[in-house]
């Protein structure tokens, strides 16, 4: 039995006016039922709450202020869940709503509670429908799109596959809407900078994601040891095909080495508040010897951050190779840049970033 996380985007569940696409939603639910009938466990991460709320409140253009977006989500989310629950019931399945925030991944106790809840729902044969808690999330803590949330959920439930459904057949060598010679990339072993440039930006006005966010999510999931498939939501048998490894869409292979949950959260679940630039010796100590980052190896500090914020670690030529939770504020760290441990002020942390709080993003 396999476990799959299926993420469907706003454009796949709503019409152009933001109303719920009943035909598309019913087809999705039938595919989820087919997967369950095949003995597979399925978690659905479904976007569309904000878009679904827009026509109900007479709003025709997606707002940008967080208060209105939260209000739209509050109106649209129950409507979306209501339709999903009804359509899944037709297939003999029970839906359960799970709303998550970044804190559920960053705090061990909450992480374990979320994992236990999702696991129990799956054991009971329920289809968990997961969304970010848009009604309380603000612009400082939002994931920004449900693709990244789906990737983190795939780690949470120890999924075998993450299926990212979209309105294109997968990732292409160029934007197929602009380049008639663009071809489908069938398999990706490593998500690198060149691929990220190919992915471009947001895909539709109704959603917040696009192929770039899907590729970013694929990177998170692959670091979790999860295989990723990006495919068209209207493709026949796409859910079962992705689970059973049929030829469908673009496949991003899982990395052989998995990141543990806490380091995955540091790397991908928290936004970077700043950057520290280090010398060659520090870079070598971090990459090759698994050391902590000491103030002595730091050349300069960029950005305004507080103690325990996430910061990037970069070389002098701007290449980011690590990320970690810093033990100094930016102001305090600036004052000790380049200082050896014995020269630090009393009560100052020896490590700027302890190795337990540090993730290598490149080697």
Secondary structure, 3 states (H helix, E strand, C coil): CCEEEEEECHHHHECCCCCECHHHHHHHHHHHHHHHHCCCEEEEEECCHHHHHHHHCCCCCCCCCHHHHHHHHHHHHHHHHHHHHHHHHHCCCCEEEEEECCHHHHCHHHHHHHHHHHHHHHHCCCEEEEEECCCCCCCCCCCCCHHHHHHHHHHHCCCCEEEEEECCCCCECCCCCCCCCCCECCEECCCCHHHHHHHCCECCCCCCCEHHHHHHHHHHHHHCCCEEEEEECCCCCHHHHHHCCCCCCEEECCCCCCCCHHHHHHHHHCCCCEEEEECHHHHHHHHHHCCCEEHHHEEEEEECCCCCCEEEEECCCCCEEEEEECCCCHHHHHHHCCCCHHHCCCCCCCEEECHHHEEECCC
